Every structure is written in C-alpha cells, then in structure tokens.
Amino acid sequence: MLNIVILIFLLAVSYYLSTYARWAWRQGYRRGAVGTILVALLTLVLPVAVWAYHQYVM
C-alpha cells in the first residue's frame, strides 16, 4: 500500500515538473525546460527502477 502512495506522489511531482517544463519551453527558456524534463524523468524512473531491482533481483 505504501508503494502505491509513493508512486502516486512521484507521478504528481513528475506531472508538475513536466507542466513547468512546457511553460518554460513556450517562454523561450529552452535549456531550463530540457533540464526540468530530465529531472522529471529521473524523479519517476529511478525510484521505480530501484524498487523493481530490489523486488525481483534480491
């Protein structure tokens, strides 16, 4: 149950970051938008990858 709550929180953070990146791109802040997209992807992918690694490999 806690894993689902954490995943929902991570989805919310990634969504917020992606909407900010879209706004930054439209305002002409291209480098900031690309960096924000990378942070959003890392925020979502890394915790899921670590959880999957510990769940299935260990």
PyMOL commands that set and color helices and strands:
alter all, ss='L'
color gray80, all
select helices_A, chain A and resi 2-27+30-56
alter helices_A, ss='H'
color red, helices_A
deselect
rebuild
show_as cartoon
